[in-house]
Amino acid sequence: MSAVLLGLSGWLYFNTTQPGDSLSAFAWAIAVGSAGIACLIGRVVVGVQRQLMHRRRGA
């Protein structure tokens, strides 16, 4: 999911904006990219928590 959101963000950035556009023109690309980054961070956090939980059970 995070790769899809980051890819969509890149597509939006390169295909819907022109050089010199105001910041509001980049709003969708920024929003989708931020969601992708948040998903990626969430996946990392869940993975770390899982590893810690498995280590505690095994010890």
Contact map, one row per residue, 1 for C-alpha under 8 A:
11111000000000000000000000000000000100100000000000000000000
11111100000000000000000000000000001111110000000000000000000
11111110000000000000000000000000000100000000000000000000000
11111111000000000000000000000000000100000000000000000000000
11111111100000000000000000000001101100000000000000000000000
01111111110000000000000000000001100110000000000000000000000
00111111111000000000000000000000000000000000000000000000000
00011111111100000000000000001001100000000000000000000000000
00001111111110000000000000011101100000000000000000000000000
00000111111111000000000000001000100000000000000000000000000
00000011111111110000000000000000000000000000000000000000000
00000001111111111000000000011000000000000000000000000000000
00000000111111111000000001001000000000000000000000000000000
00000000011111111000000000000000000000000000000000000000000
00000000001111111000000000000000000000000000000000000000000
00000000001111111100000000000000000000000000000000000000000
00000000000111111110100011000000000000000000000000000000000
00000000000000011111100000000000000000000000000000000000000
00000000000000001111100000000000000000000000000000000000000
00000000000000000111110000000000000000000000000000000000000
00000000000000001111111111000000000000000000000000000000000
00000000000000000001111111000000000000000000000000000000000
00000000000000000000111111100000000000000000000000000000000
00000000000000000000111111100000000000000000000000000000000
00000000000000001000111111110000000000000000000000000000000
00000000000010001000111111111100000000000000000000000000000
00000000000000000000001111111110000000000000000000000000000
00000000100100000000000011111111000000000000000000000000000
00000001110110000000000001111111100000000000000000000000000
00000000100000000000000001111111110000000000000000000000000
00000000000000000000000000111111111000000000000000000000000
00001101100000000000000000011111111100000000000000000000000
00001101110000000000000000001111111110000000000000000000000
00000000000000000000000000000111111111000000000000000000000
01001000000000000000000000000011111111100000000000000000000
11111100000000000000000000000001111111110000000000000000000
01000100000000000000000000000000111111111000000000000000000
01000000000000000000000000000000011111111100000000000000000
11000000000000000000000000000000001111111110000000000000000
01000000000000000000000000000000000111111111000000000000000
00000000000000000000000000000000000011111111100000000000000
00000000000000000000000000000000000001111111110000000000000
00000000000000000000000000000000000000111111111000000000000
00000000000000000000000000000000000000011111111100000000000
00000000000000000000000000000000000000001111111110000000000
00000000000000000000000000000000000000000111111111000000000
00000000000000000000000000000000000000000011111111100000000
00000000000000000000000000000000000000000001111111110000000
00000000000000000000000000000000000000000000111111111000000
00000000000000000000000000000000000000000000011111111100000
00000000000000000000000000000000000000000000001111111110000
00000000000000000000000000000000000000000000000111111111000
00000000000000000000000000000000000000000000000011111111100
00000000000000000000000000000000000000000000000001111111110
00000000000000000000000000000000000000000000000000111111111
00000000000000000000000000000000000000000000000000011111111
00000000000000000000000000000000000000000000000000001111111
00000000000000000000000000000000000000000000000000000111111
00000000000000000000000000000000000000000000000000000011111
